[in-house]
Amino acid sequence: MSRRIALLGATGSIGRQAIEVIEANPELELVAATSGSTPIDGLAPLTQTGGDPTELLERARPDVVLNAVVGFAGLVPTMWALEHGVTLALANKESLVAAGELALAAQRRGGGALIPVDSEHSALFQCAQLGDPESVVLTASGGPFRGRTREELVHVTPAEALAHPTWSMGPKITIDSATLANKGLEIVEAHFLFGLEYDRIEVVIHPASIVHGLVRFRDGAAIAHLGYPDMRVPISYALTYPERARTPVPPLALRTLEFHEPDTETFRLLALAREAGERGGTFPCAYNAANEVAVRAFLEGRIGFLEIAATVEDVLERVDGRPARDLDELVEADRRARELAERRA
Ligand SMILES: NC(=O)c1ccc[n+]([C@@H]2O[C@H](COP(=O)([O-])OP(=O)(O)OC[C@H]3O[C@@H](n4cnc5c(N)ncnc54)[C@H](OP(=O)(O)O)[C@@H]3O)[C@@H](O)[C@H]2O)c1
């Protein structure tokens, strides 16, 4: 098995860990890499910083596209890989949440594999090799503010929100983990990846981040996936699927595991994502766009922590959520939601 990998978002948290995985495996070859603005000359035979990566992907002819871009900017490589039947190892959940049906239609036309890199969805994907899921459980660490009340969250700072207890990740997903928007995006991601209705996708708080996901089958059996919180495992799985390559992650030692109900009153973005997913159309796209704008405003000190959810809720009330018939309409829905969010934030 020799695989040519195109890595989009090579300078990020996932991107750097992906390079580590690729360098440790002689059967994986990095043929192309991109970044947003950080120079990466010499990192791969073909590199690009900023701009549309389509031409780079055409020239690179990869076997696998690993999309580790952050945010809606990851839409182009997601759609390119799905449309061309090239295996897509997807970390960039935002593109699948926003594009939804259009992405699945592109995958049906292209006929390639879509392998999640998100640890929870990688876990569910692996469990689902054993049968068709009746329902799934996504676990959430609960982030740094688990157990706090709304009053206690009014004045939290970006630095406090960036201190995640179990995962070390890029800034946007770390804030999303503190608001539970990350788990909200993951509910929608699971809906599209596994074809499950929203009432079959459950979220539980599991502070240790050892159980990544659980699939229930119709015979009453449930299979869970366990491991230390280390993204090199799902990255390696997605790049070598259906094989399993060795990683430096140690064997798991068992201990007591706790699970709690999430507090959707305090962490509104979890409930809002589910609602946006159930309403369908471009509501998930608007949710994602408004959240991206609000997270940036919070990180720049322009709005408070609780205003991230308030901004998203407000935008969802204002957009029409009409389904996008093509990518142009999707990009327009994203733009409109961003504009509304910018005005509010
Ligand atoms: N980190 C994790 O553990 C983790 C776990 C599960 C899922 N994910 C998902 O993986 C994705 C990446 O997360 P991350 O934590 O690795 O993010 P990150 O550390 O912020 O890295 C983002 C990457 O995307 C590039 N980028 C930013 N804006 C871009 C643009 N407009 N066009 C092209 N490239 C752009 C960045 O390049 P520059 O360095 O040049 O800005 C960087 O390489 C996200 O969708 C996240 O939700 C991450």
Ligand as a Chemical Component Dictionary entry (heavy atoms), coordinates in Angstrom:
data_LIG
# 
_chem_comp.id                   LIG 
_chem_comp.type                 NON-POLYMER 
_chem_comp.pdbx_formal_charge   0 
_chem_comp.three_letter_code    LIG 
# 
loop_
_chem_comp_atom.comp_id 
_chem_comp_atom.atom_id 
_chem_comp_atom.alt_atom_id 
_chem_comp_atom.type_symbol 
_chem_comp_atom.charge 
_chem_comp_atom.model_Cartn_x 
_chem_comp_atom.model_Cartn_y 
_chem_comp_atom.model_Cartn_z 
_chem_comp_atom.pdbx_ordinal 
LIG N1  N1  N 0  -7.142  20.154 16.374 1  
LIG C1  C1  C 0  -7.812  19.060 16.633 2  
LIG O1  O1  O 0  -7.431  18.278 17.516 3  
LIG C2  C2  C 0  -9.057  18.734 15.862 4  
LIG C3  C3  C 0  -9.816  17.616 16.227 5  
LIG C4  C4  C 0  -10.928 17.285 15.463 6  
LIG C5  C5  C 0  -11.300 18.072 14.375 7  
LIG N2  N2  N 1  -10.540 19.160 14.056 8  
LIG C6  C6  C 0  -10.943 19.975 12.901 9  
LIG O2  O2  O 0  -9.843  20.070 12.018 10 
LIG C7  C7  C 0  -9.828  21.348 11.372 11 
LIG C8  C8  C 0  -8.479  22.017 11.652 12 
LIG O3  O3  O 0  -8.379  22.260 13.048 13 
LIG P1  P1  P 0  -7.009  22.725 13.728 14 
LIG O4  O4  O 0  -7.255  22.680 15.176 15 
LIG O5  O5  O -1 -5.883  21.934 13.140 16 
LIG O6  O6  O 0  -6.935  24.244 13.229 17 
LIG P2  P2  P 0  -5.668  25.247 13.229 18 
LIG O7  O7  O 0  -4.625  24.740 14.146 19 
LIG O8  O8  O 0  -6.224  26.595 13.432 20 
LIG O9  O9  O 0  -5.115  25.100 11.734 21 
LIG C9  C9  C 0  -5.875  25.538 10.646 22 
LIG C10 C10 C 0  -5.148  25.297 9.342  23 
LIG O10 O10 O 0  -5.945  25.821 8.289  24 
LIG C11 C11 C 0  -5.195  26.811 7.552  25 
LIG N3  N3  N 0  -6.112  27.858 7.117  26 
LIG C12 C12 C 0  -6.714  28.797 7.884  27 
LIG N4  N4  N 0  -7.504  29.588 7.128  28 
LIG C13 C13 C 0  -7.384  29.148 5.857  29 
LIG C14 C14 C 0  -7.921  29.554 4.616  30 
LIG N5  N5  N 0  -8.769  30.603 4.522  31 
LIG N6  N6  N 0  -7.580  28.856 3.497  32 
LIG C15 C15 C 0  -6.738  27.815 3.575  33 
LIG N7  N7  N 0  -6.191  27.382 4.716  34 
LIG C16 C16 C 0  -6.494  28.039 5.845  35 
LIG C17 C17 C 0  -4.166  27.310 8.542  36 
LIG O11 O11 O 0  -3.069  27.910 7.868  37 
LIG P3  P3  P 0  -2.191  29.099 8.568  38 
LIG O12 O12 O 0  -1.365  28.430 9.638  39 
LIG O13 O13 O 0  -1.376  29.635 7.474  40 
LIG O14 O14 O 0  -3.195  30.068 9.134  41 
LIG C18 C18 C 0  -3.794  26.013 9.256  42 
LIG O15 O15 O 0  -2.929  25.263 8.449  43 
LIG C19 C19 C 0  -11.037 22.119 11.947 44 
LIG O16 O16 O 0  -12.119 21.971 11.094 45 
LIG C20 C20 C 0  -11.308 21.418 13.260 46 
LIG O17 O17 O 0  -12.666 21.503 13.646 47 
LIG C21 C21 C 0  -9.442  19.507 14.772 48 
# 
loop_
_chem_comp_bond.comp_id 
_chem_comp_bond.atom_id_1 
_chem_comp_bond.atom_id_2 
_chem_comp_bond.value_order 
_chem_comp_bond.pdbx_ordinal 
LIG N1  C1  SING 1  
LIG C1  O1  DOUB 2  
LIG C1  C2  SING 3  
LIG C2  C3  SING 4  
LIG C2  C21 DOUB 5  
LIG C3  C4  DOUB 6  
LIG C4  C5  SING 7  
LIG C5  N2  DOUB 8  
LIG N2  C6  SING 9  
LIG N2  C21 SING 10 
LIG C6  O2  SING 11 
LIG C6  C20 SING 12 
LIG O2  C7  SING 13 
LIG C7  C8  SING 14 
LIG C7  C19 SING 15 
LIG C8  O3  SING 16 
LIG O3  P1  SING 17 
LIG P1  O4  DOUB 18 
LIG P1  O5  SING 19 
LIG P1  O6  SING 20 
LIG O6  P2  SING 21 
LIG P2  O7  DOUB 22 
LIG P2  O8  SING 23 
LIG P2  O9  SING 24 
LIG O9  C9  SING 25 
LIG C9  C10 SING 26 
LIG C10 O10 SING 27 
LIG C10 C18 SING 28 
LIG O10 C11 SING 29 
LIG C11 N3  SING 30 
LIG C11 C17 SING 31 
LIG N3  C12 SING 32 
LIG N3  C16 SING 33 
LIG C12 N4  DOUB 34 
LIG N4  C13 SING 35 
LIG C13 C14 SING 36 
LIG C13 C16 DOUB 37 
LIG C14 N5  SING 38 
LIG C14 N6  DOUB 39 
LIG N6  C15 SING 40 
LIG C15 N7  DOUB 41 
LIG N7  C16 SING 42 
LIG C17 O11 SING 43 
LIG C17 C18 SING 44 
LIG O11 P3  SING 45 
LIG P3  O12 DOUB 46 
LIG P3  O13 SING 47 
LIG P3  O14 SING 48 
LIG C18 O15 SING 49 
LIG C19 O16 SING 50 
LIG C19 C20 SING 51 
LIG C20 O17 SING 52 
# 
